[in-house]
């Protein structure tokens, strides 16, 4: 085990609300998923920039969090959140307008950044250098890094290349060359839009072009790399042609010159996984290519890496694993050198300000660590990254999941048992008595040979890992009672109800009315109470086929064994103009609850804020402003901010994990 100190920072204290916030970031790094994954063509969002001497590197994620690292040992030197350029301000703090991309080498003027956003309804693109010390912006020639293959240029704007109609044009200084492609290759396929990518060397003297060829090359195709150089006479030489093998690539690639070779990071077409086919794989194809000969090395999409940003000295490059953890690798052979920070995947609060953390490191490894004020102890490290955790209140028994693998650990992190869950685990919970482990699982199945997925709940006995039988429709988690949902049509109308049974016996304890809108699935830590949410009938609107929308949420605490309800708390939606907005329960300790107002659609989601409530008395509580609105954000739609996760510790303190930061709130009773 490894132990080292970590600083604790008291951020806020409010006498009026009798609430104190202690915030700590024990794991330096970017939030999990904050670089985005495969839904955008081209390189990863955010980006990377190197110092001129290759000794430090900056990493920028989609939430505008910038980190500066010392390359030799991976030490975090500085972190800050960037603001958009003055010419592209945000409409409101929690809804970003400009999207920032970082690429290239830093100079005395600052970091090379491209901002893309809207001024009114018009798209705007700005290229500038940012001095991170004083915030000064120095405009640059509007020549951004290639994102979708439309063009490329040197950072100083002296050279550029672009595709126009069916021609490739290369400008260097005042001279423009029209480049002819070898027979059988075209910038514009017969069907669909162009699907090429371009890359210029830093001095503008070399040009690389990646083409996809095949029946549907606008969506997938085999890759061909063409490269040109300016000769001594100032003209472009005949291209060198390199075929990249049989793998089907997807439009969108990053091409960087390292000396006379090309470092490539290309999207890969998804030929079929557990959820279907089409689009791009999560990981990209990374390769170092010698023009005219072929790849020196290749890392396939299964490595789950995206982007390849070479250092100015040509020895190293930075890539990002699974949209979360930047890695330093060697240009010569693609081998792993070190990670730059780590990403916290999950957290379980314990008493005394202690926390169990699931941490994703580089090279596909992960850890379970225990953090306590002033100390961080590694309990487990292995090649399977722990993604979800559950633990007994004293931390003596820990459950962890990695994909579809479940593990039981003792308090020291030793693996006591391991088995397969039968699908990817989305959430874990131990019953209050510690005897049953339940999991929410994404189960795969096929209909007429077509892959499909559904969410199911499964459970196991902790003592021996054997399956614990559950009725169909069981809701997560399994506590001292088992809740199953029954739904269907009766008398021409849609009906849904909850049936609550005693765990281990199957005896029906109580059930909800078949036409009720309440959902009871969040148990208190001791299993004695259930928190329920719903809509007041007067504010509810039915949306075909089986959805409801309302402007007042109904929240209540019920006895888990009898179903007897306490006082009802009605909370109006604070953003009624948003048809998807509503209040839910983020955390529940048996009396108090942290309510969250959120919204979501097919593109992304919004978190509007939190509110404290006492469900035992049916009233809202005084909520500090920083807790009420300080976590508001847009999640998704190109801005991959983490969704805060909240839970009460056994000693009553509230933990909100925001990416890698742990916010401990001490609240008055």
N, C-alpha and C positions, 0 to 999 in steps of 0.2 A: 504494500500500500504506500501511496505517496501523500505527504502532508505538506501544505504550505499556507502562508497567511494571505488573507484578502481583506481589503479595506471596507469599512462600513460607513455609510454616509447618511446622516439624518437630514432629510430634505425639507420636511414641513411639520409644523405643529400648530394646531388651532385650539385655543382655549374655548372658543364659542361652541365648537362641535365636539370638544373633548376627544379629538382624534389626533394620533401621531403617526407619521409616515417615516419608516426607516427603509431606505432603498439601497440595494447592494447589487453589484454585478460581479459575481464570483468567477464567471467564465467569460473571458474576452472573446469577441467575435461578432459576426452578423447573426441576425435572427434566422431561424430555420425557414427556408423557402423564400427569403427576401430578395434573391436574385431572379426569381421566376424560373419557369421550366420551359416546356417545349411549345407553348402556344404562340410564341412570336417567332417569325422567321428571322434568320440571321443570328448574330452572336447573342450572348446573354445580355439582359438588360443591365443598366448600371455600367460597370466596366472596370478597367484597370489602367493605371499609369505608373511608369517607373521614373525614378530619379535618373539624372543624366549619368551618374557613376554606377548605376545598377545596385546600389547598396540598400535602398529603401523602395517600397512600393505602396501605392494607394489603391484601395478597393472601395468601390461605390456600389451600393445595392439600389433596388428600385424605390426604396423609401427615403432616398437621399442621405442615408447614413454613410459617412466617409470614414475609413480607417486608414491610418498610416502605420506600416510595419517595417521593422528591421529584418532584412532578408536572411542574414547570417544565422539568426536563432529564432525567428518568428515572434519577437517581442512586439507588443502593441505600443507604439510611441504616442499616438494621439487619436482621438475620435471626436467627430463633430457631425452635426446635421447641416447639410447645405440648404441654402435658400435659393429660390429660383432667380434668374436674372431679372433685373429691374424692368426690362421690357416685356416680360411674361409673368406678371404677378399671379398668385393664386386668388381665386374668387373668395375662398374661405380657408382657414388653416387646415381643416381636416379633409379638404377635397383638392388635391394638387392639379394644377393646370399643366405646367411644363414637365416634360419627362427628360431627365438628364442622362447623358451617355458620356462615359469617360474612356479615352483611348489615346495612347501615344506616350511621349516622354515629357516630363515637367521641365520647364525652363525658369529663368529668373522672373518671367512674367506670371508664372503660375501653372496650373493644371489645364490641359486641353479638354474642354467640355463642349458638347453640343446639346442644346435645349430645343425640344420640339413641343409645341403646344398650339394654342389658339388665341388669336386676338379677335374677339367677337366670334364670328363664324368662320373666319379665314385661318387656315393652317399657317403657322409661322415656324421657321427654323433659324436658330442663331448659333454661331460658333464663336467661342471666346475662351480666353485664358483667365482663370480665377486665382487670385492670390488669397490663399486660405487664411493668412494671418490678418490682413486688413480688409478683406472682402472686395478688393478692387477688381473690376472686370475690364479686360482689354479685348476689344472685338478683333476677330481674326477673319481672313477671307472665308466666305461662306462655303466651306468645302468639307463636309462632315465625313466621318468614316462610313464605309459602305455598310448598309443595313439590309437591303433587299436586292442588291445587285444592280442598282440603277447607275451607279458611278463610284469613283474613288479618286482621291487626290492626296498629294503630299501635304503635310501639316502646314507648311508655309504658303500653300496655295500656288506654288510656282509650276506645278505639274498636275495634270488631271487626265482622267480617262473616263469615257462614258459610251454607252450604247445609244445609237440614234437610228431608229427604224431597224434595218438589218445590218448596219455598219458599226464597227468599233472604231472610235476615234481617240487619239492619244495626243495631248497637247503638252509640249515642254517649252517653256518660254513663249516666244511668239510663233512657234511652229506647230502645226497640227498635221498628224499622219493619219490616214485612213487605212486601217489594217484589214487585210483579207484573211478570211478563215479557210482552213483546209477543206477540201471537198467533203461533203456529207455532214458538215457541222454548221449550225446556224444559231444566231442570237434569238431569233423568233421562230419557235416551232410552228408547225402547221396548225395546231389547235392550242388555244390557251395563251396566256400572257408569257412574256420572256421569263426565263428562269436561270439567269446567269449571275455570277458574282465576280467582282474585280478586286485586285489588290496591287497597290503601288509600293515600291521600295521607299524608304525614308527620303532618299535623294531624288526620287522620281525617275531614276534611270532604268528601272526594271518594272515590268507589268506582268501580272498573272491574271488569267481568265479561267474560271471554272464553268464548264457547260454541262448540262444534263441532256442525254439523248435517249430516246425511246418513244414508245407509242404515245404516252401521256407525260412528256417531259416537263410540262408545266406543274405537275404534282409529284412526279418521281422519275428517276432515270439513272443510268450509269454515268459516272463522272469522267470527264476528260479535262485535263489541265493543260492550258496553252500558256507559254511564257515568251516574252519578247525582251530584247535589250537594245538600247541605243548603241550604235557602233561609233568608232572614232570620227567618222564623217558626219555624225549628227543625224543619222537615219536609223529606222528600226530594222533590226535583222529579222530574218525569217523565223517563224515561231518554232519552239520545241514543243512536241506533243507527248503527253504522258497519260496513259489510261489508268484509272484508279481501281480497276477490278470489277467484280460482278455485283457488289453491294449496291442496292438501289438507294440513291440519295434523294433528299427532299430539298426544294428551293430554300436558299438561305445559307450563306457560308461566310467565314472570315478568313482572308488570305493575307498572311504577313510574311514579308521577306526577311530571312536571316542569312546574311551573306548571299550566296548564290543559290540557296534553297528556299523552298516555300513551306511555311508552317501553316497547316490547314486545319480548320475546325468547321465541319459541315453537318447540317441537319441530315438525318437518316430517315428514310421512309419507313413507316410502321407497316410491315407486311402482315401483321396479325399478332395480337396478344390476347390476354384473357378477356378483354373488353371490346374486341373488334379489330378493325384495321383502318388504315388511312391516317393522314396527318404525319406528324413527326414523332420520332422516339424521344424519350426524356433526355437521353445522352446523345452527344454528337460523335461523329467519326473524327478523331484527331490523328494527324499524320505529318511527318516531315518528309517532303518530296524533293528528290533531285530531278530537276527538269530534264526530260528526254530519257530518263532511266526508270524512275519509279520510287515508291516509298522506301525510306530508310527504316522507319518503324511506323507502326499503326496501333492505335488504341481504339477498339470498336465501341459502338454505342452502349454495349452492356456495362462499360466502366462507369457510366452515368456522369460523365464530365462534359462541361460546356465551355466554349471559348478557349482561346490560346493567345496569350499576350506576351511576346518575347521581350526580354530585357535588352537594353541598348548594346550591351557587350556580346549578345548572342549566346550566352551560356545557359540561361534559365528562361522559363516561361511560367505564367500563372494561368491556371484554369480553375473552374468552380465545380465542386462536387454536389450534385443533386440540388442545385439552386441554393446551397446553404454555406458551404465551407470552401474558401479559396485554398488552393494547393500550389506549392512551388514544385516544378518538375524540371528535369534536365532536357535541354534541347537535343543533345547528342543522341539520347536513347529513349526519351520519354519517361524515364524512371522517376519515382516519387522521391522528393527531398524532404519536405516538411509541410505541414498545414499552417495556415495563418489564422489562428484562433480556432474556435469550435462553435457548435450550435446546440443550444439546449432544446431538447425535443419534448420533455415532459417534466413535471415537478410534483412532488407530494409533500405538503407541509407537515411537520412534526412540532411537538411542543418545544418551547424554549428558543424559538427562532431558528430551529434546525430544518433543513430541507433535503429531501432525496431528489437527485437530478438525473435524468437520462440525457447523455451528452453524445453528440455526433462529432467524431474527430475526422482527420483526413485518412486517405487510403482505405476507406471502407470500414474503419474501426470505430468502436464506440465504448462508452464508459457508463457505469453507475457510480455517482459520487454522493457523499453526504456533506452538506455545507452546514456549518454552525458558525456563529460570530467569531471571526478571526481565524477560521480553520476550514480547510477543504481536504477531504480524505477520499481517495479512490478506493471503492469497494470491489469493482469488477471492471475488467477491460477485455474485449474480445473482438473478433472479426465481424460479428453481427451487431449492428447498431441498435441499442435499445430505443424503441420508439414510444412505448407507453409503459407506465409504472402504476402499481398499486401496493399498498403496505398496510400492515396493522398499525394502530395508533402509536405504539412504542417503537416502531421500526424494526421489530425483531424478525419479521417475515416480510419478504419483498417479492412481488411478482413482476416480471418484465416480459415484453413481447418484442420480437424482431421479425417483421413480416408475418408469417404464419407460425413462427416458432414461439412457444411459451417456455419460460424458465421460472423456477422457484429458487430464491436465494435466502440464506440466513442473514442475520444482522451484519455479518462481516463480509457479505458478498459472495460467499461460497455457493456454487450451484448445487442444489440438492436434488433437483428433478428437472427434466426437460421433455417436452412432447410437442406434437403438431396440433394446431387448432383447427385445421381443415379449411383455412381461408385467411386472408389478411386481417389482422386484428386492428380495429379502429379505436377501442377503448377497453380498459380493464377495471375491475373492482373486486375487492375482497368483502365478503359479508361481515357484518359487525362482530360476529363471534369468530371470524377468521377461518371458518371451516370450508367455505365454498368460494371458489374463484369463478367469476363470470366475465364474459368477453362479448363485445359487440363486434361482429365479424362480417366482412364482405365476402359472401359466398358466390362461387362461380357455377353456372349451369348453362345448358344449351337448349334452345327451342328450335327444332328443325335444323340442327347443326349450327345455328347462329349463337355466338357467345353472349351471355347475359349475366348480370350481377344483381344481387339482392342483399339486404342487411338482415342478419339473423343473430340470435343470442344463444350462446352455448355456455355450459358451466361444467366444472370439474371439482372433485373432492380434493382438498389440499393435502390430506393425509397420504394419499397414494396416487393422485393424478388421474384416477378413473373418472369417466364421464358421469356427470350428474344429470339425470333425465329431466327435461323441461317440457311443458306443454307447448303446442304450436301457438305462435303469437306472443310468446313471453317478451316482456319489455325489459330493457337494460336499466339498472343493474338488478341482480338477484340479492335481496336483503334477507330480513327475517321472514318476509312474505314474498310470494311470487305473484307478479302482476301480468296478466295476459290480456291482450286486446282482441276483441271479437268485432268483426265488421262485416257488412254485407247489405243486401237490399231486402226489405220486407214491406209488403203492402205498397210497393212502388216507390218507396223512399229509401235513401241511404241511411243505415243505422251503424252506430259504433258505441261500444261500451267497454269498460274495464272490469275484469273479474279478478278479485284478490283472493288468493288461497294461502293456506299455511304451508310454509316450506317443509318438505319432508313427509307431509301427510296428504296434501292435496285437498284438504277440506276447504270448501268455499267459505270465506269469512264475510265478505260483502261484495257488492258490485254497484257500478254506477248505472243511472238510467240509460236506456238505449238511445235516447235522443239528446243526451247531455253533451256539452262541448268541453267539459273539463278533462284534463289529462293529469293523472297522478302517477309519477314515475321517479321522483327525486326523493330518496329516503334520507332521514336524518342519520348522523353517524352511528347512533345506537339502534337504529331500525325501528324506533317507537313511533315515528311520525312520517307522513308523506306530504310533500308540498305539491299543490296542484295549481294549474294555470288554465285559463279559459277566457271566454268573452261574455260580457253581459248581454242577455238576449236583446235588450232594447237597442244596442249599438251594433248588432251583428247583421251582416249582409251575406247571403249565400251566393257563392260564385261557382257555376257549373264547372266540372261535374261534381266534385266532392270537397270543395274548398270553402273556407269562411274568411270573411274580412270584417274587422270591427274597429271601433275607435276607443273602447274602454276595455281594459283587461281585468279579469277577475282572478284574484290570487287567494289561496286558502290553505290552511294546514289541517290535515285530518289524522285521526288516530289510525295507525296502520292495521290494527287488528279489528276495529269495529267500524271504521269508516265515518265515525262521528266527526262532524266538521266544527271548527272553531269559527271565530269572527271572519267575515269576508272582507277583503280589501279590494276596492275598485280603484284602478289607476288609469286615468285617461292617457291615451297615446299623445306624446309630446309633439309628434310630427305627423298630424293627421293627413297632410297633403301627400305623404308617401304611402301608397296603398299597401305596401309590404311591411310597414313599420309596426312594431308591437313590443310589449314588455314580456320578458321571460325571466327565469330564475337562474342566475349564474352560480350561486353558492347558497347553502342552507345548512344551518347548524342545529336545527330542531326548534329554534325560536326565531332568530334573526335570519334574514335573507338578503342577499345582494341581488337586486333586480337590474336587468340590462335591457335597454331599448335598442333594438337592432332591426336591420332590414336586409333583404337580399333578393337578387334576381339571377338570370342566367349568366350575367357578366361578372358580377362581384357582389360584395356586401358592404354595408355601412354599420358601424357601431356609433350610436348617437351619445350614449352615456350610461351612467349607473345611478341607482337610487337605493338607499338602505331602507329596510322595512322590518317590522316586528310582526311576524305572522301569528304569534301567540295572542297578540292583542288586536291584530287587524289594523295597523296604522303604519304610516311611513315615518321615518326617522330623519333627524337633521343630518344632511349629507354634505361633507366638506366639498367646496367647489372643485378642488383638484381631483377628488374622487368622482364627483358627479359628471364633469365634462372633460377632465384632463386626458382621458383615454380615447376620445372620439377620433374616428379615422375611417377612411375608405380602404377596403381590402379587395384585391383583385383588380380587373380592368387595367392591367399593366402596372399597378401599384401594389406590390405583394407585401403589404404590412402584415405583421403577425396578429392573430386574434388573441387578445389577452385571455388567460385562463385563471379562474378564481376558485378558491376553496378555503374553508375555515380549518385552522389547525385545532388539535384536541384541546389546547389551552384557550381557545376562543379568539385568537388573533386571525385576521384575514390576510391571506396571501394572494396577490395578483401577480402572475408571471407575465411579463411583457417582453417577449423574445428572450434574451439572455438576462434581463434585469428582473430582480425579485423585489417587489414592493410589499413590505409588511405594514399593515394598518392595525394599530391598536385602537379599538373603539370602546366607548363607554357603554355600559349596560343600559 
